Amino acid sequence: MSEPFSAAEARIAVTLPGGRTLNFPRPVSGSDIAAALGKSEAAVAISIDGKARDLSHLVEGDVEARLITRDEPEGLAILRHDAAHVMAEAVKELYPDTQVAFGPATETGFYYDFARAEPFTPEDLAKIEARMHEIVRRNEKITREVRDRGAAIAFFRGIGEEMKAEHIAEIPESEEVSLYRQGRFVDLCAGPHAPSTGALGEAFKLMSVAGAYWRGDPRNAQLQRIYGTLWAKKEELGQYLFRLAEAEKRDHRRLGRELELFHLQEEAAGSVFWHPKGWRLYRVIEGYMRGRLEKAGYFEVSGPQLLDRSLWVASGHWEKFREHMFTAESRDERVLALKPMNCPGHVLIFKSRLRSYRELPLRLAEFGACHRNEPSGALHGLLRVRAFTQDDAHIFCTEEQVASESIAFCELLLSVYRDFGFADVAIRFADRPTVRAGSDEVWDRAESALQEAIEATGLPYTKNPGEGAFYGPKLEFVLRDALAREWQCGTLQLDFVLPERLDANYVGADGARHRPVMLHRAILGSLERFIGVLIEHHAGHFPLWLAPVQVMVASISEESARYAGEVARACGDAGLRAELDTGSEKIGYKIREHSLLKVPVILVVGRREAETKRVMLRRLGSNVQEALALDEAVARLKAEAAIPQDA
């Protein structure tokens, strides 16, 4: 059925987005609606009254409908789920004794968990992927069946799929048991799915095998998880694979070793061994942030690492956060905890004496060393550690000052990100989580105040429901790196709860005591994590002001070594981080080695340069050398290397 009918003939009205209506004289399928719109090739499913359905779904009354096409996120997710089924079908055809478990779509593709005695090899993945392409070419019809619960359990047990039978037995009685069939393969699934396996196209690839557990529980059977990726077009698949390859090149763990920045090892799992160059980078970033905070009116403080259990009980962290805390016992049998965050310590500094409203807003900043007992399996280079330093600060203010402080913080944060090379920043408003401190009335008040504050900034934002912090709603600042990956680093949290729990007060203009509002805020978040992001964003090729070694002075011959030392000293006197290479290697080798170490500028000097007090300036990534007088080269580099806040 390719043409809609007139209103006079119609028994069924299908209202499309925008208000357009298609009229049909009899019940129609989603495929009929797609054909009437000339979109049979693009459609993979249909939304009926807000619920995604198979195109085979029959419409028997007036509805609101929207086609779901392969080029939109919802359609792509359906195709990725189809791909998981096709992969399971391929595995069962190639390795019939394998049991299938779960196989959902993911953000970039799909996976399926399998129970098989033999481990899957790279050669197996190649065979499975080839069979998947064959199944796609077969264009097998995908059909939905609804089974009686007992019959469905018996069916899967009869074909040896015990995990499927176990899962069906736990589905609530109120839910129907739906199966999807393609060829000879049948799977338990709620759907929806595309009409046939041919809808997948050719833009997919199997990526890797990893370990998993049945139902994610380590006490259960160990499974093998095969990951794959699928995209609407081959060009998109190519771009994704390119991004993956580029991400591998930029991996901060590999670059950390190659550039001699840091390393990690089991003797201190989750903690970083900073090497001289890496610590120099760390200190440059810390110094830059310290300068920005001083100019923004922050007072830097430093609190203890170990704090008594009683404080964490009073703050609420002991109840909600205990499993993530490292503890110790003193000789007098007091239980102490290594601080996982700085907030309670800053409240104690605030309330060490009675404050006046004239002191507000009071901005207390700390490069606070924190420790969190993260699971070993979650640790990941600098991006997930147990020991880290936060560029933390807490602003104690009145409710009337929340908007102005929020505006000032957003301006500071965006300026800092620009200096580090991040121009694309999204803001998300995260409201109350399931596990939280404080009453609903307090949260209502906090959410209202923070929403008014973000709207006062004039900056666009989106909602992130249920992702607020323990004490209050927060703004999450998400930056996008050179590979368009998102990293949530900065936060601004509004907190009425902690000042109440720890009895913080100030004296107002009326002479009475009032609770301050506490704004928890960070820009970089964890310095370790931010440096990991920064390494990958710049692929280790830092802007000149950040580079651990800004200038390498390389001599061509032994007779120019003395002048090379003079050049290095001139650079150092100008505040440049310069190093000297007067080794016996040929200059081509020196340039190659220091380029691999991502040194932004190499100053080459030989006999001629020594005689004329000049240098040959060569920049990373360029084969061009520029001849300059030494004084001119140093002055130019000094200006280029200026820390942004001082430029």
C-alpha positions in Angstrom: 0.0 0.0 0.0 1.9 3.0 -1.2 -0.8 5.7 -1.4 -2.9 7.2 1.5 -6.7 7.4 1.1 -9.0 10.4 1.2 -10.7 11.4 4.4 -14.1 10.1 3.0 -12.7 6.6 2.6 -10.7 6.6 5.8 -11.3 4.5 8.9 -7.8 5.0 10.4 -6.0 8.4 10.8 -2.2 8.3 11.3 -0.9 11.7 12.5 2.7 12.4 11.7 5.1 14.9 13.3 4.2 18.4 12.3 0.5 17.6 12.2 0.3 15.9 8.7 -2.3 13.1 8.6 -2.4 9.9 6.5 -5.8 8.2 6.1 -6.2 4.5 5.6 -9.4 2.4 5.0 -8.2 -0.6 6.9 -5.6 -1.6 9.5 -2.0 -0.9 8.3 1.5 -2.0 9.3 4.4 0.3 10.0 5.8 -0.9 6.6 2.7 0.3 4.9 3.1 3.8 6.5 6.8 3.9 5.5 5.8 2.9 1.9 3.1 5.7 1.8 5.9 8.2 2.8 8.4 6.7 0.3 10.8 5.8 3.0 10.8 2.0 2.9 14.5 1.8 2.5 15.4 4.2 5.3 12.9 3.0 7.9 13.9 0.4 10.5 11.1 0.7 13.0 8.1 3.0 13.8 7.1 4.9 16.9 3.4 4.4 17.7 2.0 6.8 20.3 5.5 7.2 21.7 6.6 3.6 21.8 9.0 2.0 19.3 7.5 -0.9 17.4 8.6 -3.3 14.6 7.5 -2.2 11.1 5.3 -5.3 11.0 3.2 -3.9 13.9 -0.4 -3.5 12.9 -2.1 -0.1 13.5 -5.9 -0.7 14.0 -7.0 2.7 15.2 -6.1 6.4 15.1 -2.5 7.0 16.3 0.4 9.4 16.4 3.3 7.9 14.5 6.9 8.7 13.6 9.2 6.6 11.4 12.5 5.6 12.9 15.2 5.7 10.3 18.7 4.2 10.2 20.3 7.7 10.1 19.0 8.8 13.5 20.3 7.7 16.9 17.2 5.7 17.8 17.3 3.8 14.5 21.1 3.2 14.8 20.6 1.7 18.2 18.0 -0.7 16.8 20.4 -1.7 14.0 23.2 -2.2 16.6 20.8 -4.5 18.6 20.1 -6.4 15.3 23.8 -6.8 14.8 24.1 -8.4 18.3 21.5 -11.0 17.2 23.2 -11.5 13.8 26.5 -12.1 15.6 24.9 -14.6 18.0 23.4 -16.4 15.0 26.8 -16.5 13.3 28.4 -17.9 16.5 25.8 -20.6 16.8 26.2 -21.6 13.2 30.0 -21.8 13.5 30.2 -23.1 17.1 26.9 -24.9 17.9 27.9 -25.9 21.4 28.1 -22.3 22.5 25.4 -20.9 24.8 24.2 -17.3 24.3 23.6 -15.0 27.3 22.9 -11.2 26.8 23.5 -9.1 23.7 22.6 -5.4 23.9 23.4 -2.3 21.8 26.1 0.1 23.2 26.9 3.7 22.5 29.1 2.8 19.5 28.0 -0.7 18.7 27.0 -3.9 20.4 28.2 -7.0 22.3 27.1 -10.5 23.1 28.1 -12.7 26.0 28.8 -16.4 25.2 29.5 -19.5 27.3 32.1 -21.6 25.5 34.8 -23.9 26.7 37.3 -22.7 24.2 38.5 -19.1 24.2 37.6 -17.1 21.1 40.7 -16.2 19.1 41.3 -13.3 16.6 41.0 -15.9 13.8 37.6 -16.8 15.3 36.5 -13.2 15.2 37.4 -13.0 11.5 35.3 -16.1 10.8 32.3 -14.8 12.8 32.4 -11.4 11.1 32.6 -13.1 7.7 29.6 -15.3 8.6 27.7 -12.1 9.8 28.2 -10.6 6.3 26.8 -13.8 4.8 23.7 -13.6 7.1 23.2 -10.0 6.1 23.3 -11.0 2.4 20.8 -13.7 3.1 18.4 -10.9 4.1 16.6 -13.2 6.5 13.3 -12.0 7.7 13.1 -11.0 11.4 9.8 -11.9 13.0 8.4 -11.5 16.5 6.6 -14.3 18.4 4.9 -14.2 21.7 5.1 -17.4 23.7 3.6 -18.8 26.9 6.2 -18.5 29.7 6.3 -22.3 30.3 6.5 -23.0 26.6 9.3 -20.5 26.2 11.3 -22.0 29.0 10.8 -25.5 27.6 11.9 -24.3 24.2 15.2 -22.9 25.3 16.0 -25.8 27.6 15.2 -28.1 24.7 17.9 -26.4 22.6 20.4 -26.3 25.4 20.1 -22.6 26.2 19.9 -22.8 30.0 20.8 -19.2 30.7 17.9 -18.0 28.5 15.5 -20.3 30.3 16.8 -19.0 33.7 16.2 -15.4 32.5 12.7 -16.1 31.3 11.7 -17.7 34.6 12.5 -14.4 36.3 10.5 -12.1 34.0 7.5 -10.7 35.9 4.2 -12.4 35.3 2.7 -9.1 34.0 5.2 -9.0 31.1 4.8 -11.0 28.0 7.6 -13.2 26.7 8.6 -12.2 23.2 11.0 -14.0 21.0 12.6 -12.9 17.7 13.3 -15.4 14.9 15.7 -14.9 12.0 16.5 -18.0 9.9 17.0 -20.9 12.3 18.1 -18.6 15.2 15.6 -17.7 17.9 16.4 -15.3 20.7 14.6 -13.9 23.7 14.1 -10.1 23.1 11.7 -7.3 23.8 12.6 -5.6 20.5 12.0 -3.8 18.3 14.1 -5.0 15.4 14.4 -4.1 11.7 12.3 -6.2 9.2 15.3 -8.3 8.0 19.0 -8.9 8.5 19.7 -7.1 5.3 18.9 -3.8 7.0 22.3 -4.0 8.8 24.2 -3.1 5.7 28.0 -3.6 5.6 29.3 -0.9 8.0 30.1 -3.1 11.0 33.2 -4.7 12.4 34.0 -7.0 15.3 36.5 -5.4 17.6 37.6 -7.5 20.6 37.0 -10.2 23.2 36.8 -9.6 26.9 35.8 -11.6 30.0 32.4 -11.2 31.6 30.2 -13.0 34.2 26.7 -14.3 33.9 24.5 -11.4 35.2 27.6 -9.4 36.0 28.2 -11.4 39.2 31.8 -12.7 39.8 30.2 -15.7 41.7 28.5 -16.9 38.5 29.9 -18.6 35.4 32.6 -16.8 33.5 31.6 -15.8 29.9 33.3 -14.4 26.9 32.1 -11.0 25.6 32.6 -10.2 21.9 32.4 -6.5 21.1 31.5 -5.0 17.8 30.8 -1.7 16.2 28.1 -0.7 13.6 27.3 2.5 11.8 24.7 3.7 9.4 27.3 4.2 6.6 30.7 2.8 5.7 32.1 6.4 5.8 31.0 6.7 9.5 32.6 3.3 10.3 35.8 4.4 8.7 35.8 7.6 10.7 35.2 5.7 13.9 38.0 3.3 13.2 40.3 6.3 12.4 39.3 7.9 15.7 40.1 4.7 17.6 43.5 4.4 15.9 44.2 8.1 16.7 43.1 7.5 20.3 45.5 4.7 20.5 48.3 7.0 19.3 47.2 9.6 21.9 46.8 7.1 24.8 48.2 9.1 27.8 49.6 5.9 29.4 51.8 5.2 26.3 52.8 8.9 25.9 53.5 9.1 29.6 56.2 6.5 29.2 57.5 7.7 25.8 57.7 11.3 26.9 59.1 10.4 30.3 56.3 12.0 32.2 55.1 9.4 34.6 54.5 5.7 35.2 52.3 3.5 37.3 53.0 0.1 38.9 51.4 -2.4 41.2 53.5 -1.5 44.3 51.3 1.7 44.4 48.2 0.8 42.5 46.2 3.9 41.7 49.0 6.3 42.5 51.3 8.1 40.1 55.1 8.1 40.0 55.8 11.5 38.4 59.1 11.7 36.6 61.0 15.1 36.3 59.4 16.2 33.1 55.9 15.1 34.2 56.3 16.8 37.6 57.4 20.0 35.8 54.2 19.8 33.7 52.2 19.3 36.9 53.8 22.3 38.6 53.3 24.5 35.6 49.5 23.7 35.6 49.3 24.1 39.4 51.1 27.4 39.2 48.9 28.6 36.4 45.7 27.7 38.4 47.1 29.3 41.6 47.6 32.6 39.7 44.1 32.5 38.3 42.6 31.8 41.7 44.5 34.6 43.4 43.3 37.1 40.8 39.8 35.9 41.2 39.8 36.6 45.0 40.4 33.1 46.4 42.3 32.5 49.6 44.5 29.3 49.5 44.4 27.0 52.5 45.7 23.6 53.3 43.9 21.0 55.5 45.0 17.8 57.2 45.2 14.5 55.3 43.9 12.4 58.3 40.7 13.4 60.0 38.8 11.7 62.8 36.0 9.4 62.1 33.6 11.7 64.1 33.9 14.4 61.5 33.0 12.1 58.7 30.0 10.8 60.7 28.8 14.3 61.4 29.2 15.3 57.7 27.3 12.2 56.5 30.2 10.8 54.5 30.8 7.8 56.9 27.3 6.5 56.1 27.2 7.3 52.4 30.9 7.0 51.4 32.5 4.7 53.8 33.4 2.0 51.3 35.5 4.4 49.3 37.5 5.7 52.3 40.9 4.5 53.5 41.1 4.3 57.3 43.8 4.0 59.9 43.9 3.6 63.7 46.0 5.8 66.0 47.8 4.6 69.1 45.0 5.9 71.3 42.6 3.7 69.2 40.9 6.5 67.4 39.7 5.7 63.9 41.0 8.2 61.3 40.3 8.4 57.6 42.4 9.7 54.7 40.2 12.5 53.3 38.4 11.5 50.1 37.4 15.2 49.6 38.2 18.6 51.1 34.7 19.9 52.0 34.4 19.1 55.7 37.9 20.5 56.4 37.0 23.8 54.7 33.9 24.1 56.8 36.1 23.7 59.9 38.3 26.5 58.7 35.2 28.7 58.0 33.8 28.1 61.5 37.2 28.4 63.4 35.9 31.8 64.4 32.5 33.6 64.0 32.3 35.2 60.6 30.5 38.4 59.7 28.3 38.9 56.6 30.9 41.5 55.5 33.4 38.7 54.9 31.1 37.0 52.4 31.6 35.7 49.9 34.6 33.9 51.3 36.4 31.8 48.7 38.7 29.1 50.2 40.8 27.2 47.7 43.0 24.1 48.2 45.1 21.9 46.0 44.0 19.1 48.2 45.5 15.6 48.1 42.6 13.1 48.4 42.4 9.3 48.5 39.5 7.1 47.4 39.5 3.3 47.6 38.5 2.7 44.0 38.2 -1.0 42.9 41.4 -2.2 41.3 39.5 -3.2 38.1 38.3 0.4 37.7 41.8 2.0 37.8 42.8 3.4 34.4 46.1 5.4 34.0 45.7 9.0 35.2 42.0 8.9 34.4 41.0 6.8 37.4 43.3 6.7 40.4 43.2 6.3 44.1 45.5 9.2 45.1 44.8 12.5 43.4 44.8 16.3 43.9 41.8 18.4 43.4 41.9 22.1 42.4 39.2 22.4 45.0 37.5 25.5 46.4 34.4 26.3 48.5 32.6 29.6 48.4 30.7 30.5 51.5 28.1 33.1 50.6 24.5 34.3 51.2 21.7 33.1 49.0 21.6 36.5 47.4 25.2 36.1 46.3 24.7 32.7 44.6 23.9 34.1 41.1 26.8 36.5 41.0 29.3 33.9 42.3 28.0 31.4 39.7 28.4 33.9 36.9 32.0 34.7 38.0 32.9 31.0 38.3 31.5 30.1 34.9 33.5 33.0 33.3 36.7 31.8 35.1 36.2 28.2 34.2 35.6 28.9 30.5 38.6 31.2 30.3 40.8 28.5 31.9 39.6 25.9 29.5 40.3 28.2 26.5 43.9 28.6 27.8 44.4 24.9 27.8 43.0 24.5 24.3 39.4 23.5 25.0 36.8 25.8 23.3 33.9 23.4 23.1 32.3 23.1 26.6 28.8 21.8 27.4 27.0 22.5 30.7 24.6 20.0 32.3 22.3 20.6 35.2 22.3 17.6 37.5 19.4 17.3 40.0 18.8 15.2 43.1 20.2 11.6 43.1 18.5 8.6 44.7 21.1 8.5 47.5 21.4 12.0 49.0 21.5 14.0 52.2 18.9 16.5 53.1 15.1 16.7 52.9 13.1 17.2 49.7 12.2 20.7 50.8 15.9 21.6 51.0 16.6 20.0 47.6 13.6 22.0 46.1 15.2 25.2 47.4 18.7 24.3 46.2 17.6 23.2 42.8 15.6 26.4 42.3 18.5 28.6 43.4 21.1 26.8 41.1 18.8 26.8 38.1 18.2 30.6 38.6 22.0 31.0 38.8 22.8 29.1 35.6 20.0 31.0 33.7 21.5 34.2 35.0 24.7 33.4 33.3 23.0 33.3 29.9 24.9 30.1 29.0 23.0 27.2 27.3 22.6 24.0 29.4 20.8 20.7 29.3 19.3 18.5 32.1 21.1 15.5 33.6 18.4 14.0 35.8 19.4 12.1 39.0 23.1 12.9 38.7 23.4 15.5 41.4 26.0 15.3 44.1 25.4 13.9 47.6 24.7 17.3 49.2 23.0 19.2 46.4 22.4 19.8 42.7 25.3 20.6 40.5 26.4 22.0 37.2 28.7 19.7 35.2 31.1 21.2 32.7 31.9 18.8 29.9 34.6 19.6 27.5 35.2 18.0 24.1 38.7 17.1 23.0 40.4 16.9 19.6 38.7 13.5 18.9 35.3 14.9 19.9 35.3 12.8 23.1 33.5 14.2 26.2 35.2 14.7 29.5 33.3 15.9 32.6 35.9 17.9 34.6 34.5 21.0 36.3 31.6 21.2 38.7 29.7 23.8 40.6 27.5 22.3 43.4 25.1 24.3 45.6 24.9 22.9 49.1 22.6 23.9 52.0 23.1 20.6 53.8 26.8 20.5 54.9 26.8 23.9 56.6 23.7 22.7 58.6 25.2 19.4 59.5 28.5 20.9 60.7 26.8 24.0 62.3 28.5 26.7 60.2 27.2 30.2 60.9 27.8 33.9 60.1 26.5 37.0 61.7 24.1 38.9 59.4 23.4 42.6 59.2 20.5 42.0 61.6 22.9 40.7 64.3 21.5 37.2 64.1 23.2 34.0 63.1 22.6 32.6 59.7 23.7 29.5 57.7 25.9 30.3 54.7 25.3 28.7 51.3 28.3 26.5 50.4 29.3 26.4 46.7 31.6 23.4 46.0 33.5 24.1 42.8 36.4 22.7 40.8 37.7 23.6 37.3 40.2 20.9 36.5 38.6 18.4 38.9 41.5 16.0 39.6 44.9 17.4 38.3 45.9 13.8 37.5 42.8 13.1 35.4 43.0 16.5 33.7 46.6 16.0 32.8 45.6 12.6 31.2 42.9 14.4 29.2 45.4 17.1 28.3 48.0 14.7 27.0 45.5 12.9 24.8 43.9 16.2 23.5 47.3 17.6 22.4 48.8 14.1 21.6 51.7 15.1 23.9 52.5 18.2 21.7 51.7 20.8 24.3 51.5 24.5 23.6 54.8 26.2 24.3 53.7 27.7 27.7 52.8 24.2 29.0 55.6 22.1 27.5 57.9 20.5 30.2 60.9 21.2 28.0 60.2 24.3 25.9 63.5 24.6 24.1 66.2 22.0 23.2 69.5 23.5 22.2 71.4 21.1 20.0 75.0 21.5 18.9 76.1 20.3 15.4 79.7 19.7 16.4 82.0 19.6 19.4 83.4 23.0 18.5 79.9 24.6 18.8 79.2 23.0 22.2 80.5 26.0 24.2 78.2 28.4 22.3 75.3 25.9 22.7 75.7 26.2 26.4 75.6 30.0 26.1 72.4 29.7 24.2 70.8 27.4 26.8 71.8 29.8 29.6 70.3 32.8 27.7 67.0 30.9 27.4 67.1 29.9 31.0 67.7 33.5 32.1 64.6 34.5 30.1 62.5 32.0 32.1 62.4 29.4 29.3 62.6 25.7 30.3 65.6 24.8 28.1 67.8 21.8 28.0 71.1 21.2 26.2 72.3 18.4 23.9 76.0 18.5 23.1 76.3 14.8 22.5 78.4 13.3 19.7 75.4 12.1 17.6 74.7 13.7 14.2 72.3 16.6 14.2 69.7 14.7 12.2 69.6 12.1 14.9 69.3 14.7 17.6 66.4 16.5 15.8 64.6 13.2 15.3 65.0 12.1 18.9 63.9 15.4 20.4 61.0 15.6 18.0 59.8 12.2 19.2 59.9 13.6 22.7 57.6 16.4 21.4 59.9 19.3 22.3 58.2 22.3 20.7 61.4 24.2 19.7 64.9 23.0 18.8 67.6 25.6 18.5 70.4 24.2 16.3 73.8 25.8 16.6 77.1 25.1 14.7 80.3 26.9 14.0 78.7 29.5 11.8 76.0 30.3 14.4 78.7 30.5 17.1 80.7 33.0 15.1 77.6 35.2 14.3 75.8 34.8 17.6 72.8 33.3 15.8 70.6 30.2 16.0 68.6 28.1 13.6 65.1 27.8 15.0 63.1 24.7 14.2 59.6 24.0 15.4 58.0 20.6 16.1 56.2 19.3 13.0 58.0 21.6 10.5 61.1 21.0 8.4 61.6 24.7 8.0 64.5 26.3 9.9 64.6 30.0 10.6 67.9 31.8 11.1 67.7 34.4 13.9 70.0 36.5 16.1 70.2 34.9 19.5 68.6 37.9 21.3 65.7 38.0 18.8 65.1 34.3 19.1 65.0 34.4 22.9 62.8 37.5 23.0 60.3 35.9 20.6 60.2 32.6 22.4 59.8 34.3 25.8 56.8 36.2 24.5 55.3 33.1 23.0 55.8 31.0 26.2 54.1 33.6 28.5 51.6 32.0 30.7 48.2 33.1 29.3 47.1 35.1 32.4 50.2 37.2 32.1 50.2 37.6 28.3 
